[in-house]
Amino acid sequence: EFVQLIDPKRSYNIEIGLSRFRMTHEAIRDAITHMDESQLDSDRITKLCTFMPTPEEIETVCSYDGDETLLGNTERLFRTVSPIPEILKRLRLWLFKLSFSHTMQEVRDRWHPSLRHCMF
């Protein structure tokens, strides 16, 4: 039996989503920390945004002082990513970075045809 500190419904949804990643918690943490686009594309980052812990959830899992091996999958993920400051902001900025070139091209094409070949 695992120790469950996070809302069971939220935890269940996160576990289903995580199963599709086929990455360890440490690999997810490292990919986020290094903004490794070979590991996480924009679709995966978008999904991760829904998985990330709230400050309250981080406090809850980090204050657990029992046996870590007894924690549920979601709780272990939250503990693994908790050292990353402002993780949700980081992921959202990463998404912005990934879409910036495409967005700028659309703006240039839409607003001024003579700007199509300009570089910003």
N, C-alpha and C positions, 0 to 999 in steps of 0.2 A: 504494500500500500504506500502510495506517494503522499507527501505533504503538499496540500494545495492551499496556497495563500492568495491566489488571484480568483476573481469571480469565475465559477465553473463554466459558464456559457462563453465568456470571453476566452478563457483558456482553451476550451475545445476548438473554437474557431481559429485561434492562433496555431494550435497543433495541426489542424488540417492544412492550413496554409504552409506551415513550415515543412510538412512532409513532401511538398512539391519542390522544395528548394534542393533537397538532397545535399545539404551542406551542414557541417558541424556548426555549433554555436560560435566556436572560436573562429572558424572560417568566415562566418557572416560578420563577426566583429572586425576581423582584420580587413575584409573587403570594404567595409564602411570606413574604417579608419584611414585606409590608403586610397579610398575612392577608386577601387579597382574595377574598371569598366569591363574587363574580361570575365569577371565573376558576377557582376550585378549590372544588368541593363535597366533601362528606364521602367519597363514593366515590373521587374522584380523590386526595384526601389520603391515604386508606387505601392506595391503590395506590402513591403516592409514598413512603410509609413503607418499602415493600419495595425501593425503588430507591435510597434514600439511602446514601451511602458510610459505611463504618466509619472510625474514626480512622486505622487503618492504610492504608486505601485513599486517604484524603485526603492522608496523608503521602506515599504513593507518587506520586500524580499531581502534587502540589505540588512535589515534589523533581525532577520531570522538567524539564530545562533545555534541551531541544531545541526544534525548530520546533513551535509549538502547532497550526499548521494540519495537522500530520501525525497529531495525536492522534485516536483513535477517538471515536465519538459519546458513549459512556459516560464516557470519560476527560474529554472536554470538559464534560459535564454536571457531573461531580464537581468539576472546577476552578471552574466557575461558581458552584456552591452552597457551596463550601468556606469562603467568608468568613462564612457564617451560623453563629453559635455555637450549639452544641447543637441542630442542625437536627432530629434525630429527636425529641428531647424537645419541641421547638417544634411539630412536626406533631401529636404525640400530644396535647399540651395543646389545640391548635386543635380536634382531633376532640372532645375532652371538652367544650370550649366550645360546639361546634355541637350536641351531644346533651344538654346540661345541662337545658334547659327541658323537653324531652320526658321525660327520666329523672325529673326532679322531679315532673312531673305523674303519672307512673306510680306513684311512691312515695306521693304524697299519696292517690291513688285506692285504692291497695292497702291502705294501713295505717290510714287513718282517713277514712271517708266524710264526716265533718263538716269536714275540712280541704280539700275539693275547691275551695272558693272562696277560700281563703286565698292571700295573696301572700307569697312568700319573697324 
